[in-house]
């Protein structure tokens, strides 16, 4: 049976992975001036980062046995990946729409 502490730890892992996805996505969208560059880098680079983060957090004692590797990939890689991308693309303003003070331009 899953305890409350295990559920909280799983939610923390989901939050960390989704936040990492949103931050990396924002970084690529701000730094790359091409239309498809950020998308290619996000699809290629973010999932391995999420796998590494999941392994590090699991080694640190977070989480519990989910039963199969498929569930781990879906729950701790694909779901945060989709959530982080959705957060950055639909909730955050586009990098071109943000105005910076004169000293940063």
PyMOL commands that place a pseudoatom at each C-alpha (Angstrom):
pseudoatom trace, name=CA, resn=UNK, resi=1, chain=A, elem=C, hetatm=0, pos=[0.000, 0.000, 0.000]
pseudoatom trace, name=CA, resn=UNK, resi=2, chain=A, elem=C, hetatm=0, pos=[1.184, 3.497, -0.794]
pseudoatom trace, name=CA, resn=UNK, resi=3, chain=A, elem=C, hetatm=0, pos=[1.613, 5.830, 2.146]
pseudoatom trace, name=CA, resn=UNK, resi=4, chain=A, elem=C, hetatm=0, pos=[1.011, 9.564, 2.218]
pseudoatom trace, name=CA, resn=UNK, resi=5, chain=A, elem=C, hetatm=0, pos=[4.760, 10.196, 2.408]
pseudoatom trace, name=CA, resn=UNK, resi=6, chain=A, elem=C, hetatm=0, pos=[5.322, 8.156, -0.769]
pseudoatom trace, name=CA, resn=UNK, resi=7, chain=A, elem=C, hetatm=0, pos=[2.612, 10.124, -2.570]
pseudoatom trace, name=CA, resn=UNK, resi=8, chain=A, elem=C, hetatm=0, pos=[4.128, 13.436, -1.486]
pseudoatom trace, name=CA, resn=UNK, resi=9, chain=A, elem=C, hetatm=0, pos=[7.573, 12.314, -2.616]
pseudoatom trace, name=CA, resn=UNK, resi=10, chain=A, elem=C, hetatm=0, pos=[6.145, 11.307, -5.987]
pseudoatom trace, name=CA, resn=UNK, resi=11, chain=A, elem=C, hetatm=0, pos=[4.478, 14.724, -6.348]
pseudoatom trace, name=CA, resn=UNK, resi=12, chain=A, elem=C, hetatm=0, pos=[7.790, 16.412, -5.489]
pseudoatom trace, name=CA, resn=UNK, resi=13, chain=A, elem=C, hetatm=0, pos=[9.524, 14.391, -8.196]
pseudoatom trace, name=CA, resn=UNK, resi=14, chain=A, elem=C, hetatm=0, pos=[6.814, 15.363, -10.695]
pseudoatom trace, name=CA, resn=UNK, resi=15, chain=A, elem=C, hetatm=0, pos=[7.132, 19.032, -9.707]
pseudoatom trace, name=CA, resn=UNK, resi=16, chain=A, elem=C, hetatm=0, pos=[10.944, 19.019, -10.006]
pseudoatom trace, name=CA, resn=UNK, resi=17, chain=A, elem=C, hetatm=0, pos=[10.850, 17.384, -13.439]
pseudoatom trace, name=CA, resn=UNK, resi=18, chain=A, elem=C, hetatm=0, pos=[8.102, 19.685, -14.738]
pseudoatom trace, name=CA, resn=UNK, resi=19, chain=A, elem=C, hetatm=0, pos=[9.941, 22.747, -13.420]
pseudoatom trace, name=CA, resn=UNK, resi=20, chain=A, elem=C, hetatm=0, pos=[13.192, 21.616, -15.039]
pseudoatom trace, name=CA, resn=UNK, resi=21, chain=A, elem=C, hetatm=0, pos=[11.359, 21.119, -18.334]
pseudoatom trace, name=CA, resn=UNK, resi=22, chain=A, elem=C, hetatm=0, pos=[9.792, 24.588, -18.178]
pseudoatom trace, name=CA, resn=UNK, resi=23, chain=A, elem=C, hetatm=0, pos=[13.110, 26.265, -17.330]
pseudoatom trace, name=CA, resn=UNK, resi=24, chain=A, elem=C, hetatm=0, pos=[15.065, 24.457, -20.035]
pseudoatom trace, name=CA, resn=UNK, resi=25, chain=A, elem=C, hetatm=0, pos=[12.335, 25.202, -22.564]
pseudoatom trace, name=CA, resn=UNK, resi=26, chain=A, elem=C, hetatm=0, pos=[12.391, 28.893, -21.658]
pseudoatom trace, name=CA, resn=UNK, resi=27, chain=A, elem=C, hetatm=0, pos=[16.194, 28.931, -21.959]
pseudoatom trace, name=CA, resn=UNK, resi=28, chain=A, elem=C, hetatm=0, pos=[16.083, 27.440, -25.462]
pseudoatom trace, name=CA, resn=UNK, resi=29, chain=A, elem=C, hetatm=0, pos=[13.276, 29.742, -26.570]
pseudoatom trace, name=CA, resn=UNK, resi=30, chain=A, elem=C, hetatm=0, pos=[15.143, 32.835, -25.370]
pseudoatom trace, name=CA, resn=UNK, resi=31, chain=A, elem=C, hetatm=0, pos=[18.603, 31.865, -26.635]
pseudoatom trace, name=CA, resn=UNK, resi=32, chain=A, elem=C, hetatm=0, pos=[17.818, 30.313, -30.022]
pseudoatom trace, name=CA, resn=UNK, resi=33, chain=A, elem=C, hetatm=0, pos=[16.650, 32.701, -32.731]
pseudoatom trace, name=CA, resn=UNK, resi=34, chain=A, elem=C, hetatm=0, pos=[15.382, 30.071, -35.154]
pseudoatom trace, name=CA, resn=UNK, resi=35, chain=A, elem=C, hetatm=0, pos=[11.829, 28.804, -35.418]
pseudoatom trace, name=CA, resn=UNK, resi=36, chain=A, elem=C, hetatm=0, pos=[12.540, 25.061, -35.121]
pseudoatom trace, name=CA, resn=UNK, resi=37, chain=A, elem=C, hetatm=0, pos=[15.757, 25.198, -33.081]
pseudoatom trace, name=CA, resn=UNK, resi=38, chain=A, elem=C, hetatm=0, pos=[14.110, 25.259, -29.659]
pseudoatom trace, name=CA, resn=UNK, resi=39, chain=A, elem=C, hetatm=0, pos=[11.711, 22.452, -30.580]
pseudoatom trace, name=CA, resn=UNK, resi=40, chain=A, elem=C, hetatm=0, pos=[14.503, 20.167, -31.792]
pseudoatom trace, name=CA, resn=UNK, resi=41, chain=A, elem=C, hetatm=0, pos=[16.660, 20.844, -28.753]
pseudoatom trace, name=CA, resn=UNK, resi=42, chain=A, elem=C, hetatm=0, pos=[13.720, 20.328, -26.394]
pseudoatom trace, name=CA, resn=UNK, resi=43, chain=A, elem=C, hetatm=0, pos=[12.742, 16.989, -27.886]
pseudoatom trace, name=CA, resn=UNK, resi=44, chain=A, elem=C, hetatm=0, pos=[16.342, 15.741, -27.987]
pseudoatom trace, name=CA, resn=UNK, resi=45, chain=A, elem=C, hetatm=0, pos=[17.820, 17.122, -24.757]
pseudoatom trace, name=CA, resn=UNK, resi=46, chain=A, elem=C, hetatm=0, pos=[15.061, 17.394, -22.155]
pseudoatom trace, name=CA, resn=UNK, resi=47, chain=A, elem=C, hetatm=0, pos=[14.000, 13.707, -21.855]
pseudoatom trace, name=CA, resn=UNK, resi=48, chain=A, elem=C, hetatm=0, pos=[17.550, 12.523, -20.987]
pseudoatom trace, name=CA, resn=UNK, resi=49, chain=A, elem=C, hetatm=0, pos=[17.777, 15.310, -18.399]
pseudoatom trace, name=CA, resn=UNK, resi=50, chain=A, elem=C, hetatm=0, pos=[14.485, 14.140, -16.872]
pseudoatom trace, name=CA, resn=UNK, resi=51, chain=A, elem=C, hetatm=0, pos=[15.709, 10.539, -16.774]
pseudoatom trace, name=CA, resn=UNK, resi=52, chain=A, elem=C, hetatm=0, pos=[18.891, 11.656, -14.996]
pseudoatom trace, name=CA, resn=UNK, resi=53, chain=A, elem=C, hetatm=0, pos=[16.926, 13.799, -12.526]
pseudoatom trace, name=CA, resn=UNK, resi=54, chain=A, elem=C, hetatm=0, pos=[14.603, 10.873, -11.817]
pseudoatom trace, name=CA, resn=UNK, resi=55, chain=A, elem=C, hetatm=0, pos=[17.556, 8.558, -11.191]
pseudoatom trace, name=CA, resn=UNK, resi=56, chain=A, elem=C, hetatm=0, pos=[19.268, 11.071, -8.913]
pseudoatom trace, name=CA, resn=UNK, resi=57, chain=A, elem=C, hetatm=0, pos=[16.106, 11.657, -6.874]
pseudoatom trace, name=CA, resn=UNK, resi=58, chain=A, elem=C, hetatm=0, pos=[15.465, 7.908, -6.665]
pseudoatom trace, name=CA, resn=UNK, resi=59, chain=A, elem=C, hetatm=0, pos=[19.027, 7.324, -5.478]
pseudoatom trace, name=CA, resn=UNK, resi=60, chain=A, elem=C, hetatm=0, pos=[18.478, 10.019, -2.841]
pseudoatom trace, name=CA, resn=UNK, resi=61, chain=A, elem=C, hetatm=0, pos=[15.550, 8.043, -1.455]
pseudoatom trace, name=CA, resn=UNK, resi=62, chain=A, elem=C, hetatm=0, pos=[12.570, 9.743, -3.095]
pseudoatom trace, name=CA, resn=UNK, resi=63, chain=A, elem=C, hetatm=0, pos=[9.683, 7.775, -4.508]
pseudoatom trace, name=CA, resn=UNK, resi=64, chain=A, elem=C, hetatm=0, pos=[8.722, 4.142, -4.240]
pseudoatom trace, name=CA, resn=UNK, resi=65, chain=A, elem=C, hetatm=0, pos=[8.427, 1.080, -6.479]
pseudoatom trace, name=CA, resn=UNK, resi=66, chain=A, elem=C, hetatm=0, pos=[5.938, 1.930, -9.219]
pseudoatom trace, name=CA, resn=UNK, resi=67, chain=A, elem=C, hetatm=0, pos=[5.856, -1.610, -10.562]
pseudoatom trace, name=CA, resn=UNK, resi=68, chain=A, elem=C, hetatm=0, pos=[7.270, -1.291, -14.061]
pseudoatom trace, name=CA, resn=UNK, resi=69, chain=A, elem=C, hetatm=0, pos=[9.737, 0.838, -16.012]
pseudoatom trace, name=CA, resn=UNK, resi=70, chain=A, elem=C, hetatm=0, pos=[6.936, 1.858, -18.384]
pseudoatom trace, name=CA, resn=UNK, resi=71, chain=A, elem=C, hetatm=0, pos=[4.992, 3.490, -15.558]
pseudoatom trace, name=CA, resn=UNK, resi=72, chain=A, elem=C, hetatm=0, pos=[8.122, 5.335, -14.421]
pseudoatom trace, name=CA, resn=UNK, resi=73, chain=A, elem=C, hetatm=0, pos=[8.783, 6.677, -17.919]
pseudoatom trace, name=CA, resn=UNK, resi=74, chain=A, elem=C, hetatm=0, pos=[5.180, 7.767, -18.409]
pseudoatom trace, name=CA, resn=UNK, resi=75, chain=A, elem=C, hetatm=0, pos=[4.710, 9.229, -14.934]
pseudoatom trace, name=CA, resn=UNK, resi=76, chain=A, elem=C, hetatm=0, pos=[8.123, 10.805, -14.309]
pseudoatom trace, name=CA, resn=UNK, resi=77, chain=A, elem=C, hetatm=0, pos=[9.365, 11.660, -17.810]
pseudoatom trace, name=CA, resn=UNK, resi=78, chain=A, elem=C, hetatm=0, pos=[6.527, 12.053, -20.316]
pseudoatom trace, name=CA, resn=UNK, resi=79, chain=A, elem=C, hetatm=0, pos=[3.949, 13.677, -18.018]
pseudoatom trace, name=CA, resn=UNK, resi=80, chain=A, elem=C, hetatm=0, pos=[6.358, 16.333, -16.630]
pseudoatom trace, name=CA, resn=UNK, resi=81, chain=A, elem=C, hetatm=0, pos=[7.726, 16.874, -20.143]
pseudoatom trace, name=CA, resn=UNK, resi=82, chain=A, elem=C, hetatm=0, pos=[4.236, 17.622, -21.471]
pseudoatom trace, name=CA, resn=UNK, resi=83, chain=A, elem=C, hetatm=0, pos=[3.320, 19.705, -18.428]
pseudoatom trace, name=CA, resn=UNK, resi=84, chain=A, elem=C, hetatm=0, pos=[6.519, 21.803, -18.575]
pseudoatom trace, name=CA, resn=UNK, resi=85, chain=A, elem=C, hetatm=0, pos=[6.214, 22.429, -22.303]
pseudoatom trace, name=CA, resn=UNK, resi=86, chain=A, elem=C, hetatm=0, pos=[2.575, 23.364, -21.920]
pseudoatom trace, name=CA, resn=UNK, resi=87, chain=A, elem=C, hetatm=0, pos=[3.406, 25.741, -19.097]
pseudoatom trace, name=CA, resn=UNK, resi=88, chain=A, elem=C, hetatm=0, pos=[6.103, 27.535, -21.079]
pseudoatom trace, name=CA, resn=UNK, resi=89, chain=A, elem=C, hetatm=0, pos=[4.395, 27.667, -24.469]
pseudoatom trace, name=CA, resn=UNK, resi=90, chain=A, elem=C, hetatm=0, pos=[0.853, 28.500, -23.365]
pseudoatom trace, name=CA, resn=UNK, resi=91, chain=A, elem=C, hetatm=0, pos=[1.136, 30.316, -20.050]
pseudoatom trace, name=CA, resn=UNK, resi=92, chain=A, elem=C, hetatm=0, pos=[4.408, 32.278, -20.318]
pseudoatom trace, name=CA, resn=UNK, resi=93, chain=A, elem=C, hetatm=0, pos=[4.612, 35.113, -22.845]
pseudoatom trace, name=CA, resn=UNK, resi=94, chain=A, elem=C, hetatm=0, pos=[6.676, 34.554, -25.972]
pseudoatom trace, name=CA, resn=UNK, resi=95, chain=A, elem=C, hetatm=0, pos=[10.277, 35.778, -25.672]
pseudoatom trace, name=CA, resn=UNK, resi=96, chain=A, elem=C, hetatm=0, pos=[9.649, 38.402, -28.388]
pseudoatom trace, name=CA, resn=UNK, resi=97, chain=A, elem=C, hetatm=0, pos=[6.763, 39.910, -26.413]
pseudoatom trace, name=CA, resn=UNK, resi=98, chain=A, elem=C, hetatm=0, pos=[8.827, 40.604, -23.289]
pseudoatom trace, name=CA, resn=UNK, resi=99, chain=A, elem=C, hetatm=0, pos=[10.341, 44.075, -23.083]
pseudoatom trace, name=CA, resn=UNK, resi=100, chain=A, elem=C, hetatm=0, pos=[13.615, 44.476, -21.255]
pseudoatom trace, name=CA, resn=UNK, resi=101, chain=A, elem=C, hetatm=0, pos=[15.031, 47.633, -19.721]
pseudoatom trace, name=CA, resn=UNK, resi=102, chain=A, elem=C, hetatm=0, pos=[17.491, 49.559, -21.898]
pseudoatom trace, name=CA, resn=UNK, resi=103, chain=A, elem=C, hetatm=0, pos=[20.548, 48.415, -19.937]
pseudoatom trace, name=CA, resn=UNK, resi=104, chain=A, elem=C, hetatm=0, pos=[19.853, 44.753, -20.880]
pseudoatom trace, name=CA, resn=UNK, resi=105, chain=A, elem=C, hetatm=0, pos=[19.417, 45.308, -24.608]
for i in range(1, 105): cmd.bond("trace and resi %d" % i, "trace and resi %d" % (i + 1))
show_as sticks, trace
zoom trace
